[in-house]
Amino acid sequence: MASTLVLIIVFVLDLIAFGLAVAAEQRRSSAQVVPDQEKNYNYCVYDSDISTGLGVGSLLFLMASQLLVMLVSKCFCCGKALRPGGSRAWAIILFIACWVTFVIAEICLLAGSVRNAYHTKYTLYGADPLSCQTLRKGVFAAGAAFIVFTGILSELYYVSYSKANDSPYGGEMGVGMGTYS
């Protein structure tokens, strides 16, 4: 049977990761071009860089959630064989799906954090116009959406894995030949 404590901890970790990703989206860096006092060159002035830290925090909380589910379920590949049936089939499908959404969420959060931390410096006055590069809107939001998908799929995977792992046969998965010998 699936552990309620594990499900609650995974839910809380995913909820924190989601909240941090949404906060990172709201607090993305913005910039403006400002000339220096002598008007020799332009430079970019960036506001708060807190969204990089929020994105990394979200990435770490999501990773902790995924790690917990995989450790509890022995990453689906270690331990005794699962009982054949619908629960095992769903566990396999959900295992693959939760890893795909996890990787996409982590890529969005990592790329958003790296890109948000990148700040252009300056250019000479009269040269090509300076572009103060900032993170595109929606990168952290996409990460937040995939955090939700990952959370749902990983909890469903854990429940399906637990159902398939509860074997009424005492761990014997082979065909009993005792009556035929």
Secondary structure as UniProt FT lines:
FT   HELIX           4..26
FT   STRAND          31..35
FT   TURN            37..38
FT   STRAND          41..46
FT   HELIX           50..72
FT   HELIX           74..76
FT   HELIX           86..117
FT   STRAND          122..124
FT   TURN            125..126
FT   TURN            137..138
FT   HELIX           139..165
FT   TURN            168..171
FT   HELIX           178..180
//
